[in-house]
Amino acid sequence: MSKNTNGFPEEFLWGGAIAANQTEGAYLKDGKGLTTVDLLPTGEKRFPIMKGNLSSFSPLEGEFYPSHKAIDFYHRYKEDIALFAEMGFKSLRLSISWARIFPNGDDAEPNEAGLRFYDDLFDELQKYGIEPVVTLAHFDVPVHLVEKYGSWKNRELVSLFEKYAKTVFTRYKDKVKYWLTFNEINMLLHLPFIGAGLVFKEGENIQQVKYQAAHHQLVASALAVKAGHEIIPDAKIGCMLAAGMVYPYSSNPDDVFDAMNKDRESFFFIDVQSRGEYPGFAKRFFRDNNIDLVMEKEDEEILKKHTVDYIGFSYYSSRVTSTDPEVLKNSTGGNVFDSVSNPYLTTSEWGWTIDPKGLRITANQLYDRYQKPLFIVENGLGAVDEVNSDGEVIDDYRVEYLKLHISEMREAIQDGVELIGYTSWGPIDIVSASTGEMKKRYGYIYVDRNNQGKGSLRRMKKKSFDWYRQVIESNGENI
Ligand code: BGP
């Protein structure tokens, strides 16, 4: 790869990342089926459901479901893409909603209206020379598959997903080269409903169910890689990890070992997707926890043969772990992961530790481990933005966060890490995955919509808009 003086390759894919369910809205339009995310309300009911505790397969009366309208990208994508183009985006990461293509997930034929929507969207990107980076599954499973098959608990999902993947590869083979299989595949362990549509029955061995579902997703991911390479010869197909170092609280070897194990919980997935086999530590974990995976005889070969071309990852923060119960009392968490608070770092308004150097460490660690190109496909600061009396959003805190992370990216490149792109999360304000709120904003573009779904949906540039435009224009030289 050619380099310019500051270290970013000339063809570096600067851009932004969004997901269908957090952006599109139009949740039943043009034949789309209901997906798992469409059953996630805002407020206190959201987390228990994300963890697999669901009482009804249809939206409940009186609850507010943010994905149903989201920011109406479905109808406004031309306006939004024009703004991305104005910032100079080289790439846009987005996801296809499985239920727009196969409304029930197991339909015999795909839904033409859904296919056409993404055709038009990709054409619009092409008009501006923006490279699409497409996630096949970003936190949404057709609800029918959950009801009928138990979602990813069931092996059936592997061939249904393979059919979906082949359908979109064939349809978009001339328009999309970069693909990702499952968004943050390791989130399946933490938020199993959002990650894999898992709903637990009483008495079920939860670990067994999660790892069996994980195995199905890993095989499905490998089969998607296989199909993608066959259908699109120059395709680049990646995996996607929710990354972020786990630091030991102290130099006590027990803490160090615990931190290593927590990191391995995540690496487990990428070890399979990138190295093509289950690591020894996972086999031991299965033995120690009475987990007995059911595998077909061809699975090992499928996993071995069809490994990914690059490693995509999200990075927001790092965590700290300890084995000392006294220290653990000081566990602050964020709203997704538990963590002992790190005395050297500050946190976001949602308790996520802000750790730019952790990005450099994470990138180095992933590159050391896999020796494959890396793509940072999510990073950013979720913050409350205020529109001031002049109608502006002065989001200097966001610029500060991004600056620090981009400069650590540059360091990582100089450390020898092969980094091919950076798509910051939510370049336009979208629905938050963890909270379902609109007030947790990441964008360079403000969207007039509040937590209750009220607002004109008007788009407006924030101060960070021009800053990011200039970052891209100078290929990372002027941050
Ligand atoms: C990741 C997801 C995204 C996303 C982001 C920020 O976990 O892949 O979908 O939303 O985190 O999280 P949140 O929206 O909860 O702030």
Residues whose N, C-alpha, C, O or C-beta is under 5 A from the ligand:
A	BS01	BGP	A19 E184 G382 V431 S432 A433 S434 T435
